[in-house]
Amino acid sequence: MKPTISDEWLRIEALDLEARGVAHRGDGKVVFVAGALPGERVRARITRSKAKWESGEAVEIGDGAYTRVAPRCAHFGVCGGCSMQHVDAAAQLAFKQRTLEDDLLHLAQLRPQIMLRPLAGPTWGYRHRARLTVRVVPKKGGVLVGFHERGSSYVADMRSCAVLPPRVSALLLPLRALIATLSCPQRLPQIELAVGGDTVVLVLRHLQPLLEADRALLRAFGAAHGVRWWLQPGGPQTAAPLDGEGDDDGLAYALPEFGVRMPFKPTDFTQVNHSVNQALVGRALRLLAPAAHDRVADWFCGLGNFTLPLATRAAAVFGVEGSEALVQRARANAAANALAAKASFEARNLFDLDAAALRALGAFDKWLVDPPREGALALCKALVDARVGGFEGPARIVYVSCNPATLARDAGLLVHQAGYALRAAGVVNMFPHTSHVESIAVFERAIAPTPQA
């Protein structure tokens, strides 16, 4: 338990990026209060104090906010998997939209011409990807399998999870019992989960070789619960099916609007929320509006989540991705969907791209950009430099972001230096009940930047 420094009553003014309530004392000191909402008067238990701020948690609610709801999960507040189950779903979207608008305004001095309607989908049982930590904790009865506790390296004592698919949530206690029977439970740090259609794959990380008896127990568990096991003795590239019977486990998700089916391996990056991903891909393509004669670039293309739908609409699509393994998967997916003639791929480090390399790839009519949390700084700088040198650049860019701060940074470059206009932006609720903000923005070429002397 965290040591208590003091308890005090505070009036909450806002939420921070971690969905903690924000209050100010009379002396101007900021206090962050987990579990508190704007407009509430709460008794806060302060557990950490610094020179300019303090943090703690709400232990009593005096005036409840109208946006407060009862959390569905019994572990909310202890488990760190969710931070906003106590907030009404519509209010969560409003918070995320405000976060996006604030970052664009304060970090890039930009306001979108149009704020897009937020994209949302199922709010429970949506999480088709997860990494569960495994720990042997004798004081809590043995093996724990779950997410970390909030703000801690300890594993939450989870017996169910409302954001995992129900059939996966039901595996948490059986997994504890299984791990306890294996020969080296202390050497099994994590289980990675991947769900695709009716298929559930569990990837067991193990730091020492498993015995044949262990493998037999895993097989029996898989048969009893309808799951498939992979083993991972080292890095992600070492993951393979339990018995080496081939790596086609039937994992796949569908993009029915485009007639595309996307097979993937359990360690590949895919979006956790398949329903919202379908809506996101559809919106991205409508905003990009590729014509039948367009040549399109898909930067950070992964296994082709946007590339293959684009190939059903454009003349040609060029996908670029840093991971050679994902590029190989994208090529295979293009072939499986009869789109190989229109979709080509290249493995390239997009974090060291420059203007010369960008020009060498030739002209593209439109871009789709979907970077990791670090954003697409090198790509945007390369476009700025290339545009100053006379390169026309794409007429339209659709940028899908999982970090509004790096989106705002890159948007500032595109608008203030590369001559684009920010036509529209909006949020995508890919991770309900968390403070994670996914978003999408549309840029159009507006003016030619002034060449440097």
C-alpha positions in Angstrom: 0.0 0.0 0.0 1.3 3.5 -0.8 2.2 5.6 2.2 -0.2 8.4 3.0 1.2 11.9 3.3 -2.1 13.6 4.0 -5.9 13.7 3.3 -7.6 16.8 2.1 -10.7 18.1 0.3 -10.2 19.5 -3.2 -12.3 20.8 -6.0 -11.4 19.1 -9.3 -11.1 21.4 -12.4 -10.0 19.1 -15.3 -8.6 15.8 -16.3 -4.9 15.3 -17.3 -3.7 13.0 -20.1 -3.7 10.0 -17.7 -7.4 10.7 -16.8 -6.5 11.9 -13.3 -8.4 14.8 -11.8 -6.5 18.1 -11.6 -6.9 20.5 -8.7 -5.1 23.7 -7.7 -4.4 24.7 -4.1 -4.6 28.3 -3.0 -0.8 28.4 -3.2 -0.9 27.4 -6.8 0.4 23.9 -6.3 -1.1 21.4 -8.7 -2.6 18.2 -7.3 -3.3 15.1 -9.5 -6.1 12.9 -8.1 -6.7 9.4 -9.6 -10.4 8.5 -9.7 -11.7 12.1 -9.6 -13.7 13.9 -12.3 -14.1 17.6 -13.2 -16.6 19.5 -11.1 -16.3 17.1 -8.2 -15.3 17.9 -4.6 -13.3 14.9 -3.4 -11.3 13.9 -0.4 -7.9 13.1 -1.8 -5.3 10.9 -0.2 -2.0 12.3 -1.1 0.7 9.7 -1.6 3.4 11.6 -3.4 4.7 15.2 -3.0 7.1 17.2 -5.1 8.1 20.8 -5.1 5.5 21.9 -7.7 2.9 19.1 -7.7 1.4 16.3 -5.6 -0.5 13.2 -6.5 -2.9 10.8 -4.8 -6.3 9.1 -5.2 -9.9 10.0 -4.4 -11.1 8.1 -1.3 -14.4 10.0 -0.9 -16.6 11.8 -3.4 -18.5 14.8 -2.0 -20.3 16.1 -5.1 -20.4 13.4 -7.9 -20.1 14.6 -11.5 -23.0 13.9 -13.8 -20.4 12.1 -16.0 -19.6 9.5 -13.3 -20.8 6.0 -13.8 -20.3 2.8 -11.8 -17.3 0.8 -13.2 -18.2 -2.6 -14.6 -15.0 -4.3 -13.6 -14.4 -5.3 -9.9 -10.7 -4.7 -10.4 -11.0 -1.1 -11.6 -8.9 1.3 -9.6 -6.3 -1.4 -8.8 -5.7 -2.9 -12.3 -3.8 -0.5 -14.6 -5.5 -1.8 -17.7 -8.2 0.8 -17.6 -8.2 4.4 -16.3 -11.7 5.7 -17.3 -14.3 3.0 -16.4 -15.8 5.5 -14.0 -16.5 8.0 -16.8 -19.6 7.8 -19.1 -18.7 6.6 -22.6 -19.8 9.8 -24.3 -17.8 11.9 -21.8 -14.7 9.7 -22.6 -15.0 10.7 -26.2 -15.4 14.4 -25.3 -12.3 14.2 -23.2 -10.3 12.6 -26.0 -11.6 15.1 -28.6 -10.6 18.0 -26.3 -7.1 16.5 -25.8 -6.6 16.4 -29.6 -7.9 19.9 -30.0 -5.7 21.2 -27.2 -2.6 19.6 -28.5 -3.1 20.9 -32.0 -3.7 24.4 -30.7 -1.1 24.6 -28.0 1.7 22.6 -29.7 1.2 23.7 -33.3 -1.1 26.7 -33.2 -3.6 25.0 -35.4 -7.4 24.6 -35.5 -8.8 22.1 -38.0 -11.3 23.6 -40.4 -13.7 20.7 -39.6 -13.9 18.6 -36.4 -14.9 15.1 -37.5 -17.5 13.1 -35.6 -15.7 10.7 -33.2 -15.5 7.1 -34.3 -16.6 4.6 -31.7 -17.6 1.0 -31.4 -18.0 -1.7 -28.8 -16.8 -0.6 -25.3 -16.6 -4.0 -23.6 -14.9 -7.2 -24.7 -13.1 -5.4 -27.5 -9.5 -6.1 -26.7 -8.3 -8.7 -29.2 -4.6 -8.1 -28.4 -3.0 -8.0 -24.9 0.2 -8.8 -23.1 -0.5 -10.5 -19.7 2.2 -10.6 -17.1 2.8 -13.8 -15.1 4.2 -13.8 -11.6 4.4 -16.3 -8.8 3.3 -14.5 -5.6 2.9 -16.9 -2.7 1.4 -14.2 -0.4 -1.5 -13.9 -2.9 -2.1 -17.6 -3.3 0.4 -18.5 -6.0 0.4 -17.6 -9.6 -1.1 -14.3 -10.9 -1.9 -13.7 -14.6 -3.0 -10.2 -15.7 -2.2 -6.6 -16.2 0.1 -4.5 -13.9 -1.5 -2.7 -11.0 -2.0 1.1 -11.6 1.3 2.9 -11.3 3.1 -0.2 -10.2 5.2 -3.1 -11.4 3.1 -5.5 -9.3 0.6 -7.7 -11.1 -3.1 -7.1 -10.4 -5.0 -10.0 -8.8 -7.4 -10.3 -11.7 -10.1 -12.9 -11.9 -11.9 -11.5 -14.9 -11.5 -8.6 -17.3 -14.4 -6.7 -18.9 -12.4 -5.4 -21.9 -11.1 -8.8 -23.0 -13.4 -11.0 -25.0 -15.5 -13.0 -22.6 -14.0 -16.3 -23.6 -10.6 -14.9 -22.9 -11.6 -13.3 -19.6 -12.8 -16.8 -18.6 -9.3 -18.2 -19.1 -7.6 -16.0 -16.4 -8.2 -18.3 -13.5 -7.6 -21.6 -15.5 -4.3 -20.0 -16.7 -3.2 -19.5 -13.2 -3.8 -23.1 -12.3 -2.0 -24.3 -15.5 1.1 -22.2 -14.9 1.3 -23.4 -11.3 1.6 -27.0 -12.6 4.4 -26.4 -15.0 8.0 -27.2 -14.1 9.3 -23.6 -14.1 6.5 -21.1 -13.3 9.0 -18.5 -12.1 10.6 -18.5 -15.6 7.4 -17.7 -17.5 7.2 -13.9 -17.5 4.3 -13.3 -19.9 1.5 -14.6 -22.1 0.7 -12.6 -25.2 -2.8 -12.9 -26.5 -4.1 -12.7 -30.1 -7.7 -13.2 -31.2 -8.8 -13.3 -34.8 -12.3 -14.5 -35.7 -12.9 -17.7 -33.8 -9.3 -18.3 -33.2 -7.4 -17.6 -29.9 -3.7 -17.9 -29.8 -1.6 -17.7 -26.6 2.1 -17.0 -26.9 4.0 -18.2 -23.8 7.3 -16.5 -23.1 9.7 -18.9 -21.4 13.2 -18.2 -20.1 14.3 -21.8 -19.8 13.4 -24.9 -22.0 10.0 -26.6 -21.2 9.9 -30.3 -20.4 7.8 -32.7 -22.5 5.5 -32.9 -19.5 5.0 -29.2 -19.7 4.2 -29.4 -23.4 1.6 -32.2 -22.7 -0.1 -29.9 -20.1 -0.2 -27.1 -22.6 -1.7 -29.4 -25.2 -4.4 -30.6 -22.8 -5.3 -27.0 -21.8 -5.5 -26.0 -25.5 -7.8 -28.8 -26.3 -10.0 -28.2 -23.2 -10.4 -24.5 -23.8 -10.2 -24.2 -27.6 -7.0 -22.2 -27.7 -3.7 -22.7 -29.6 -0.3 -22.3 -28.0 2.9 -20.7 -29.4 6.2 -20.7 -27.5 8.6 -17.8 -27.4 12.1 -18.6 -25.9 13.7 -15.3 -27.0 12.7 -12.2 -29.0 9.4 -12.0 -31.0 11.1 -13.6 -34.0 11.6 -16.8 -32.0 7.9 -17.4 -31.5 6.6 -20.6 -33.1 3.7 -23.0 -32.7 3.9 -25.4 -29.7 4.5 -28.5 -31.9 6.0 -26.8 -35.0 3.1 -27.8 -37.1 3.2 -24.7 -39.3 2.4 -21.1 -38.5 -1.0 -20.8 -40.1 -3.3 -20.8 -37.1 -6.2 -19.2 -38.8 -5.7 -15.8 -37.2 -7.2 -13.2 -39.4 -9.5 -10.1 -39.3 -11.8 -8.9 -42.1 -12.3 -5.6 -43.8 -15.7 -6.5 -45.5 -16.2 -3.0 -47.0 -13.2 -3.8 -49.3 -13.6 -7.5 -49.6 -10.2 -8.0 -47.8 -9.2 -10.7 -45.3 -6.0 -10.1 -43.3 -4.2 -13.1 -41.9 -1.6 -12.3 -39.2 0.7 -14.1 -36.8 0.2 -13.7 -33.0 3.3 -11.5 -32.6 2.5 -9.2 -35.5 1.3 -5.7 -34.8 -2.5 -5.3 -35.4 -5.1 -3.0 -33.9 -6.6 -4.3 -30.7 -10.2 -3.3 -31.6 -11.2 -5.0 -34.9 -14.6 -3.4 -35.1 -13.2 0.2 -34.7 -10.4 -0.7 -37.1 -13.0 -1.5 -39.8 -14.6 1.9 -39.2 -11.2 3.6 -39.2 -10.1 2.1 -42.5 -13.4 3.0 -44.1 -13.2 6.6 -42.9 -9.5 7.0 -43.9 -10.2 5.9 -47.4 -13.2 8.1 -47.8 -11.2 11.1 -46.6 -8.2 10.3 -48.8 -10.6 9.6 -51.7 -8.2 7.8 -54.0 -9.2 7.9 -57.7 -8.8 5.0 -60.1 -5.7 6.7 -61.7 -4.0 7.7 -58.4 -0.6 6.4 -57.2 -0.7 6.3 -53.4 2.0 5.9 -50.8 1.2 4.1 -47.5 3.9 5.0 -45.0 4.4 2.7 -41.9 2.1 0.2 -43.7 2.5 -2.8 -41.4 1.0 -5.9 -42.8 -1.2 -3.9 -45.2 -4.1 -2.7 -43.1 -4.6 0.4 -45.3 -2.5 -0.7 -48.3 -4.8 -3.5 -49.5 -8.1 -1.5 -49.2 -6.3 1.3 -51.0 -5.3 -1.2 -53.8 -9.0 -1.9 -54.4 -9.6 1.8 -55.2 -6.3 3.3 -56.6 -4.2 2.4 -59.7 -1.2 1.5 -57.5 -0.2 1.6 -53.9 3.3 1.6 -52.5 3.6 0.4 -48.9 6.7 1.2 -46.8 7.4 -0.4 -43.4 10.5 -0.7 -41.2 10.0 -4.3 -40.4 11.0 -6.8 -43.1 8.9 -9.5 -41.4 5.8 -7.3 -41.8 6.6 -6.4 -45.4 6.8 -10.2 -46.2 3.4 -10.6 -44.4 2.0 -7.7 -46.4 3.2 -9.2 -49.7 1.6 -12.5 -48.8 -1.7 -10.8 -47.8 -1.7 -8.9 -51.1 -1.3 -12.1 -53.0 -3.9 -13.9 -51.0 -6.4 -11.1 -51.8 -5.5 -11.0 -55.5 -4.0 -7.5 -55.1 -0.3 -8.2 -55.7 -0.4 -6.5 -59.2 -1.5 -3.2 -57.6 0.2 -3.3 -54.2 4.0 -3.2 -53.8 6.0 -3.0 -50.6 9.5 -2.0 -49.4 11.3 -2.4 -46.1 12.9 1.0 -45.2 13.8 2.8 -42.0 11.4 5.7 -42.0 13.1 7.4 -39.1 16.1 8.4 -41.2 14.4 9.3 -44.4 15.6 12.6 -46.1 14.5 14.7 -49.0 16.7 13.0 -51.5 15.4 9.6 -50.7 11.8 10.9 -50.8 12.3 12.4 -54.3 13.9 9.2 -55.5 10.7 7.3 -54.8 8.9 9.4 -57.3 5.6 11.4 -57.2 2.5 10.2 -55.4 -0.9 11.7 -55.7 -1.9 11.0 -52.1 -0.4 9.7 -48.9 -1.7 7.6 -46.0 0.6 7.9 -42.9 0.1 5.7 -39.9 3.2 5.9 -37.7 3.9 4.5 -34.2 3.7 6.8 -31.1 7.0 8.5 -32.1 5.2 10.0 -35.1 6.6 10.7 -38.6 9.0 13.5 -37.9 11.7 12.4 -40.5 9.1 11.9 -43.2 7.5 15.3 -42.6 10.9 17.0 -42.5 11.8 15.3 -45.7 8.6 16.6 -47.3 9.3 20.1 -46.1 12.8 20.1 -47.6 11.7 18.4 -50.8 8.9 21.0 -51.2 11.3 23.9 -50.7 13.4 22.3 -53.4 10.5 22.3 -55.9 9.1 18.8 -55.2 5.3 19.1 -55.5 4.3 16.6 -52.9 1.0 14.7 -52.5 -2.2 16.7 -53.0 -3.7 15.1 -49.9 -2.4 13.4 -46.8 -4.5 11.4 -44.3 -2.5 10.9 -41.1 -3.7 8.3 -38.6 -2.1 8.8 -35.2 -1.9 7.0 -31.8 -0.3 10.0 -30.1 -1.9 13.5 -30.4 1.2 15.2 -29.3 3.4 13.9 -32.1 0.5 14.4 -34.5 0.4 18.1 -33.5 4.2 18.4 -33.9 4.1 16.9 -37.4 1.0 18.9 -38.3 3.0 22.0 -37.5 5.6 21.1 -40.0 3.2 20.2 -42.7 1.2 23.4 -42.3 3.7 26.0 -41.3 6.6 24.8 -43.4 5.4 22.5 -46.2 2.4 24.6 -47.3 -0.5 22.3 -46.4 -3.8 23.1 -44.8 -5.3 21.1 -41.9 -8.8 20.5 -43.3 -10.2 18.1 -40.7 -9.4 16.1 -37.6 -11.2 13.9 -35.1 -10.7 11.1 -32.6 -11.1 7.3 -32.9 -12.0 5.5 -29.7 -9.7 2.5 -30.3 -9.2 1.9 -26.6 -12.4 2.6 -24.6 -12.0 3.1 -20.8 -8.4 4.2 -21.3 -6.9 7.7 -21.8 -5.2 6.5 -25.0 -6.2 8.9 -27.9 -6.2 7.6 -31.4 -7.0 10.2 -34.1 -7.1 11.0 -37.8 -6.3 14.2 -39.6 -6.6 15.4 -43.2 -4.1 17.8 -44.9 -4.4 19.3 -48.4 -1.7 21.0 -50.4 -2.5 24.7 -50.2 0.5 26.7 -51.3 4.1 26.2 -52.5 6.6 27.1 -49.8 9.1 29.9 -50.5 12.4 28.5 -51.7 15.3 29.1 -49.4 18.1 31.4 -50.5 
